[in-house]
Amino acid sequence: MRKRGEYIPGLHEDIHPGVWQRQLLLWAPKKWTMCWMALCGMAGAKILFSFPFVLEIPLFGLWSLGQYGLVLLTKWDLYFDDVLIASFRTRRYRKRYEAG
């Protein structure tokens, strides 16, 4: 029998940082960045095929402001989206815990 704390040969492997670290893209959470880029990309394609190219410049400014907002939220709290989702889920129970 093996002693407690010993590793089984061949089964010990370091945990990859992607499992426990937050995945960031352009210094913001990857899923929100990809959604924002897809939304702005679809709007850009619509503008490009329907209107003059000059209207793409304000769209780029809108994208950069939105991305900057995501970066600021990420710097404020790395898991800001999890906190928002948890606050929406427990919103109906808040009155029970805030006595007084």
N, C-alpha and C positions, 0 to 999 in steps of 0.2 A: 504494500500500500504506500501511496505517496503521502508525504507530509503536507499539512495545510499550508498554503501559500506558495507551493511549488507549481510551476507551470508544466503542462503536458507538452512534451516535445512536438513541435510542428503546429501547435494550435495557438501559440502566442503571437499576436500581431498588434502593432501600434494602431490606435484609432486615427483615421484620417481626419484632418482638421475640418473638412467640409461637412462632417457629421455633426459637430458641435459648435462650429462658428457660423455666424450669419453670412450668407452669400450676398455680396454687394456687387453692383454693376454701376459704374460711374458714381461711386461713393454713396449710393442709395440702395435699399433692398431690391434685389434682382427682379422679383415678381412685379413690384410696382413700377420699376423703371421700364420693364418690357411692355407692360400695359400702356404706360404713358407714351412710349415710343410708337407703339402700334396705333394708338389713337391719333397721334399727331401725324404719323405716316399716312394713314387713311385720309385725314383731312388734307394733307399735302397733295396726295394723288388727286383728290377731288378738285382742289384749287388748280392744280397744274393742267388738268384736262378740261376745265370749265372756264377758267379766268386767266388773265395775263400772269406771267411769271413773277411780276413785281409783288404780287400778293403773298408770295412764299416767304418774303423777308419778315413780315410781322408774325407769320406762323412760327418761324424759327425763334423769334423773340419770345413768343408764348411758350414754346417748348422749353427754352432755356430758363424762363421764370418758374415753370412747373418743376423742372428738374432741380433747380436751386432750392425750391420749397421742400422737395423730398430730401435733399441733402441736409438742410437745416433741421428738419424733423428727425433725421437719423442721428445727427450730432447731439440733438437734445435728448433723445432716447432711442437706443438701437432697436428696441422692440416696440416702437410706437404703434404699429398696426395691431399687434397682439393685444396691447392695452386697450385700444379703441374697440376691438371686437369683443373683448371681455366686458367692457363697460356697457355695450349694447345688449349683451346677453343677460347681464345681471341688473339692468335698469329697473325692471319691475319689482325687484326685491329690495331695492335700496331703502325704501321707506321703513321697512321692518327693522333695519339695523341702525338707522339714524334716529334714535330715541331722544326726545328732549326738544 
